[in-house]
């Protein structure tokens, strides 16, 4: 079967590799977003799916807009039977969705209709959900609104970060995709319209990582896990008389007597204990601006922390 694969984020690589490793499928091209500046030095780099495709000598297309007529003509010439989309980054026009006779399938990392949109993994952790999962849907012209073909759930573990959950869901999505396509194309699986309602997982911004110490410790703990690895949760500490931005990578919720949010309750060999709206957080792994990640013990050995700057604005919430 001739397959066109659309994907830009790292999440897409597992599904691309699964299709490319299966003899029944021929990935005739990979479509991904144009190369962009990435990393601390902002060097122009290819997307992860592009790099994976080039290693396999699969042709790569990088249109600026997926609705350009010249691009659609190029896709028509490839005569695809199926299109698979995983974290591509653009809404595809109906003219493109209508190209293959088996339609377009999307691997989405939530149990739709919950968490349509750009950041379902982060919002599932932020909101304290006990589980999430992957959905294979047949795409329509809306934003993650197409009918559902198959789903698989997984629990969200107390230690899960967005990175660990991402990796698990990427693998699950690839496995479910391969299991779904054969019965789908033979009409043994029928797409089912999504239930009414649902929710939208808006794109995460860097500013969302700012910690509001007036929130409960459990909420802040979820933020630390949800924003690991990006954009990372952060606060500002007074260190030797200067305010320094510090990322927090790991922390544990601790009991605490009532105290002003953001107050330092204890500094000792166990770490740095900070009061929250309710309970407290014991910082375990941090990263001062311009430095590498380090244990809180290593951080405290080289820095004299005197106070915490409490964030005044409210924390981000999914809509």
Secondary structure, DSSP 8 states (H G I E B T S, - for coil): -EEEEEE-STTHHHHHHHHHT-TT-EEEEEE----EEETTTTEEE--HHHHHHHHTT--EE--S-TT-HHHHHHHHHHT-SEEEEES-SS---HHHHTSSTT-EEEEESS-TTTTEES-HHHHHHHTT-SEEEEEEEE--SSSS-S-EEEEEEEE--TT--HHHHHHHHHHHHHHHHHHHHHHHHTTSS--B---S---EE----GGGGB--TTS-HHHHHHHHHHTTTTT-EEEEEEETTEEEEEEEEEEEEE---S--TT-EEEEETTEEEEE-SSSEEEEEEEEETTS--EEHHHHHHH--EEEEE---S------
